[in-house]
Amino acid sequence: MSFNPLTLLFGDPSSDQVVPPKGNSAWLTGFASGAMAFIAVFALTLSLAVGRLADYWSLDLARTATVQIIAEGDSLSAQSDAALRVLRSTPGIESAEIIDKSEQLALLEPWLGSNLPAESLPIPQMIDVRLGEEGPDVDSLILRLKAEAPDASFDDHSTWRAPVLAASQRLRLMVALSLALTAMITVIIVVLSAHNALASNRGIIRTLRLLGARDSYIARAFVRRITMRATIGAVLGMGLAMLAVVSFPRQPEANGLLSGMSLSGADWVYPFLVPVLVGISAYAASRLAARYHLHTVT
C-alpha cells in the first residue's frame, strides 16, 4: 500500500468521495485532537515556565547567601560590624552589604501589609552576601563568624533551594509524562475512529472491490480524511490554547512561576509543532488501522 505525501496534503477528488464527510468518527476525531492539542500546549507552556524558574534559582540564588544576626541594642551594631569585616575579608566572597530595615519591611509587605509597626517588630539584622564563582570555605567561615559575632548565622540557601529544584525537575518529568499520555490517547482515538469509519462503510468497500478498486486506493481516502480531521482539530485546539496563554494574567513580581506562564522568542515555535505531531501520529495510526481492517474484510 503506497502513499503519496502530495496526495495526502492536497487530496484526490475521486478517492475523497469514498468516505462520507459526516458521521460520529468525523466530529470525534476532530474534537479529541483539538482537546489533546489544547492540553499539550498548556503542558508545554508549564514546562517552559518551570524551566525558567529552575534556571533563575540555580543561576542567581546559587551565588547568594544571607547572614542573620539576632541581637539587641549595641550588641547588634557591634556584631553587624564584626560580621561585615569577616565576610569582606573572606576569599570567595565578592561583596557583603547590610540590608536596610526599610527593604526588609518591603519584603514582608505582601504577607503582613503596608502598615507595619517597624519599631516594635523583632526584625533581625540581615546581611546580603554575594559569592564568587568558587565560593568560600563555608565551614571555616561559620567558625570565624561564631568567634566574632556569636549571634550570627550563615545561610547559603542550599537547605531550601535543593527541594525547590528537585520539585521543578519532578514537575518537568510529570509534564513529559502528560505529553506522552496525550499522544497515546490521541493515537488510540484515531485508531478507534478509523476502525469505526471502515466498519460503517464495509458495504462501500466491498462494492469498490467488485469494481476493481485496490486496497491502496480505498485506504488512501480513509487515511487522508482522518488525518486532515485530526490535524484541523489540533490546529484549532492549539489556537485556543495560545489565546488562553496570551490572556493569562501577569504578576508584577518577576521570575515567579505564574508570571512565567507565557511564551517569548523561540518558545512560540513549540506550540506549532503540536499539530504537526498530531497529524503525523494520526497518519501513522489511521494507516495501520486501514491496512489491518482491509485485510480482514472479505
C-alpha positions as CSV (number, residue, x, y, z in Angstrom):
1,M,0.0,0.0,0.0
2,S,1.8,3.1,-1.2
3,F,1.0,6.7,-0.3
4,N,2.0,10.0,-1.9
5,P,2.6,12.8,0.6
6,L,1.3,15.3,-2.0
7,T,-1.9,13.4,-2.3
8,L,-2.3,13.4,1.4
9,L,-1.9,17.2,1.6
10,F,-3.9,18.3,-1.5
11,G,-6.3,15.4,-1.8
12,D,-7.6,13.1,-4.5
13,P,-11.1,14.3,-5.6
14,S,-12.1,10.8,-6.8
15,S,-11.0,8.9,-3.7
16,D,-12.3,11.6,-1.3
17,Q,-15.8,10.8,-2.4
18,V,-15.4,7.3,-1.0
19,V,-15.6,8.5,2.7
20,P,-18.8,10.1,3.9
21,P,-18.0,13.6,5.1
22,K,-20.1,13.3,8.2
23,G,-20.6,10.8,11.0
24,N,-19.6,10.1,14.6
25,S,-16.0,9.4,13.7
26,A,-15.7,12.8,12.0
27,W,-16.5,15.0,15.0
28,L,-14.9,12.6,17.4
29,T,-11.6,12.7,15.7
30,G,-11.6,16.5,15.4
31,F,-12.8,17.1,18.9
32,A,-10.4,14.7,20.5
33,S,-7.4,16.0,18.6
34,G,-8.3,19.6,19.5
35,A,-8.7,18.8,23.1
36,M,-5.4,16.9,23.2
37,A,-3.6,19.7,21.4
38,F,-5.1,22.2,23.9
39,I,-3.8,20.2,26.8
40,A,-0.4,19.6,25.1
41,V,0.2,23.4,24.6
42,F,-0.6,24.1,28.2
43,A,1.7,21.4,29.3
44,L,4.5,22.8,27.1
45,T,3.9,26.3,28.5
46,L,4.0,25.0,32.0
47,S,7.2,23.1,31.3
48,L,8.9,26.2,29.9
49,A,7.7,28.2,32.9
50,V,9.2,25.6,35.3
51,G,12.4,25.7,33.3
52,R,12.7,29.4,33.6
53,L,12.0,29.2,37.3
54,A,14.6,26.5,37.8
55,D,17.2,28.5,35.9
56,Y,16.5,31.5,38.0
57,W,17.1,29.6,41.2
58,S,20.2,27.8,40.0
59,L,21.9,30.8,38.3
60,D,21.1,33.6,40.7
61,L,20.4,32.3,44.2
62,A,23.2,29.7,43.9
63,R,25.7,32.7,44.2
64,T,24.0,34.4,47.1
65,A,23.9,33.8,50.8
66,T,22.5,35.6,53.9
67,V,23.8,36.3,57.3
68,Q,21.2,36.8,60.0
69,I,22.1,38.4,63.4
70,I,19.5,38.3,66.2
71,A,20.6,40.6,69.0
72,E,19.6,43.9,70.6
73,G,21.0,47.4,71.1
74,D,24.7,48.0,71.0
75,S,25.4,44.2,70.7
76,L,23.5,44.1,67.4
77,S,25.6,47.0,65.9
78,A,28.9,45.6,67.2
79,Q,28.2,42.1,65.8
80,S,27.0,43.5,62.5
81,D,30.2,45.4,62.0
82,A,32.3,42.3,63.1
83,A,30.3,40.1,60.7
84,L,30.9,42.6,57.8
85,R,34.7,42.6,58.5
86,V,34.8,38.7,58.5
87,L,32.7,38.5,55.3
88,R,34.6,41.1,53.3
89,S,38.0,39.6,54.3
90,T,37.0,36.0,53.3
91,P,38.2,34.7,49.9
92,G,35.4,33.6,47.7
93,I,33.0,36.4,48.7
94,E,32.5,39.3,46.3
95,S,30.5,41.6,48.5
96,A,28.6,41.9,51.7
97,E,26.1,44.6,52.4
98,I,23.6,45.2,55.3
99,I,20.0,45.1,54.1
100,D,18.3,48.2,55.2
101,K,15.3,47.8,57.5
102,S,13.0,49.5,55.1
103,E,14.0,46.9,52.4
104,Q,13.2,44.1,54.9
105,L,9.8,45.7,55.6
106,A,9.1,45.9,51.8
107,L,9.8,42.2,51.5
108,L,7.3,41.5,54.3
109,E,4.7,43.8,53.0
110,P,2.9,41.2,50.7
111,W,2.3,39.0,53.7
112,L,1.9,41.4,56.6
113,G,0.6,44.5,54.9
114,S,2.0,48.1,54.5
115,N,1.2,49.4,57.9
116,L,3.8,47.5,59.8
117,P,4.9,48.7,63.3
118,A,8.6,48.8,62.3
119,E,9.9,49.8,65.8
120,S,8.1,47.0,67.7
121,L,8.7,44.2,65.3
122,P,11.7,41.9,66.2
123,I,13.3,42.1,62.8
124,P,16.8,40.6,62.8
125,Q,19.8,42.3,61.1
126,M,20.3,40.8,57.6
127,I,23.4,40.9,55.5
128,D,23.2,40.2,51.8
129,V,26.3,38.2,50.7
130,R,27.3,37.7,47.0
131,L,29.6,34.7,46.4
132,G,32.3,34.3,43.8
133,E,32.4,31.6,41.3
134,E,34.3,29.2,43.6
135,G,32.7,30.4,46.8
136,P,34.2,30.5,50.3
137,D,35.1,27.7,52.6
138,V,31.8,27.6,54.4
139,D,32.9,25.6,57.5
140,S,35.8,28.0,58.1
141,L,33.6,31.0,57.6
142,I,31.0,29.8,60.0
143,L,33.7,29.3,62.7
144,R,35.0,32.8,62.2
145,L,31.5,34.3,62.3
146,K,30.8,32.4,65.6
147,A,34.0,33.8,67.1
148,E,33.4,37.4,66.0
149,A,29.6,37.5,66.1
150,P,28.2,34.8,68.3
151,D,24.5,35.6,67.4
152,A,25.2,35.5,63.6
153,S,24.0,32.6,61.4
154,F,25.1,31.9,57.9
155,D,22.6,30.6,55.3
156,D,23.8,29.7,51.8
157,H,20.1,28.8,50.8
158,S,21.1,25.2,50.0
159,T,18.8,23.7,52.6
160,W,15.7,25.1,50.9
161,R,16.9,25.7,47.4
162,A,17.5,22.0,46.8
163,P,13.9,20.9,47.4
164,V,12.7,23.6,45.1
165,L,15.0,22.5,42.3
166,A,14.0,18.8,42.9
167,A,10.4,19.7,42.7
168,S,10.9,21.6,39.5
169,Q,12.7,18.7,37.9
170,R,9.9,16.3,39.1
171,L,7.3,18.7,37.6
172,R,9.2,18.6,34.3
173,L,9.1,14.8,34.4
174,M,5.3,14.9,35.0
175,V,4.8,17.3,32.1
176,A,6.8,15.0,29.8
177,L,4.7,12.1,31.0
178,S,1.5,14.0,30.4
179,L,2.6,14.8,26.9
180,A,3.3,11.1,26.3
181,L,-0.1,10.1,27.6
182,T,-1.7,12.8,25.5
183,A,-0.1,11.5,22.4
184,M,-1.1,7.9,23.3
185,I,-4.7,8.9,23.8
186,T,-4.7,10.7,20.5
187,V,-3.4,7.6,18.7
188,I,-6.0,5.4,20.4
189,I,-8.9,7.7,19.5
190,V,-7.7,7.9,15.9
191,V,-7.4,4.1,15.6
192,L,-10.9,3.7,17.0
193,S,-12.2,6.3,14.7
194,A,-10.5,4.7,11.7
195,H,-12.0,1.3,12.6
196,N,-15.4,2.8,13.1
197,A,-15.2,4.6,9.7
198,L,-14.1,1.5,7.9
199,A,-16.6,-0.8,9.7
200,S,-19.5,1.6,8.9
201,N,-18.5,1.6,5.3
202,R,-18.0,-2.1,4.9
203,G,-20.6,-2.3,2.1
204,I,-18.9,0.5,0.2
205,I,-15.6,-1.2,0.5
206,R,-17.0,-4.5,-0.9
207,T,-18.6,-2.6,-3.8
208,L,-15.4,-0.8,-4.7
209,R,-13.5,-4.0,-4.7
210,L,-16.1,-5.5,-7.0
211,L,-15.5,-2.5,-9.3
212,G,-11.8,-3.2,-9.3
213,A,-10.5,-0.7,-6.8
214,R,-7.3,-1.6,-4.9
215,D,-6.9,-1.5,-1.2
216,S,-4.4,1.3,-1.5
217,Y,-7.0,3.5,-3.3
218,I,-9.6,2.7,-0.6
219,A,-7.2,3.2,2.3
220,R,-5.8,6.5,0.9
221,A,-9.3,8.1,1.1
222,F,-9.8,7.0,4.7
223,V,-6.3,7.8,5.8
224,R,-6.3,11.3,4.3
225,R,-9.8,12.2,5.6
226,I,-9.0,11.0,9.2
227,T,-5.6,12.7,9.1
228,M,-7.0,16.0,8.0
229,R,-9.7,15.9,10.5
230,A,-7.2,15.3,13.3
231,T,-4.8,18.0,12.1
232,I,-7.5,20.6,11.7
233,G,-8.8,19.8,15.2
234,A,-5.3,20.1,16.6
235,V,-4.8,23.5,14.9
236,L,-8.0,24.8,16.4
237,G,-7.0,23.4,19.8
238,M,-3.6,24.9,19.6
239,G,-5.0,28.3,18.6
240,L,-7.4,28.3,21.6
241,A,-4.6,27.3,24.0
242,M,-2.3,30.1,22.7
243,L,-5.1,32.6,23.1
244,A,-5.6,31.4,26.7
245,V,-1.8,31.6,27.4
246,V,-1.6,35.1,26.0
247,S,-4.6,36.3,28.1
248,F,-3.1,34.7,31.3
249,P,-2.9,37.4,34.0
250,R,0.6,38.7,34.7
251,Q,2.1,39.2,38.1
252,P,4.2,42.2,38.9
253,E,6.9,40.1,40.5
254,A,9.5,38.8,38.1
255,N,10.8,35.3,38.0
256,G,7.7,33.8,39.6
257,L,6.0,30.6,38.3
258,L,2.8,32.3,37.4
259,S,4.4,35.3,35.8
260,G,6.4,32.9,33.7
261,M,3.3,31.4,32.2
262,S,3.9,33.0,28.8
263,L,5.7,32.4,25.5
264,S,8.6,34.5,24.2
265,G,11.2,34.3,21.5
266,A,11.8,30.8,20.3
267,D,9.1,29.4,22.7
268,W,6.5,30.3,20.1
269,V,7.8,27.6,17.8
270,Y,6.9,24.7,20.2
271,P,3.1,25.1,20.1
272,F,3.1,24.9,16.2
273,L,4.9,21.5,16.5
274,V,1.8,20.1,18.3
275,P,-0.5,20.0,15.2
276,V,2.4,18.6,13.1
277,L,3.0,15.8,15.6
278,V,-0.8,15.1,15.9
279,G,-1.0,14.9,12.1
280,I,1.9,12.5,11.8
281,S,0.5,10.4,14.6
282,A,-2.9,10.4,13.0
283,Y,-1.5,9.4,9.6
284,A,0.5,6.5,11.0
285,A,-2.3,5.3,13.2
286,S,-5.0,5.5,10.6
287,R,-2.8,3.9,8.0
288,L,-2.1,0.9,10.3
289,A,-5.8,0.6,11.1
290,A,-6.8,0.8,7.5
291,R,-4.3,-1.9,6.5
292,Y,-5.5,-4.2,9.3
293,H,-9.2,-3.6,8.7
294,L,-9.0,-4.0,4.9
295,H,-7.1,-7.2,5.4
296,T,-9.9,-8.6,7.5
297,V,-12.7,-7.5,5.1
298,T,-13.6,-10.2,2.6
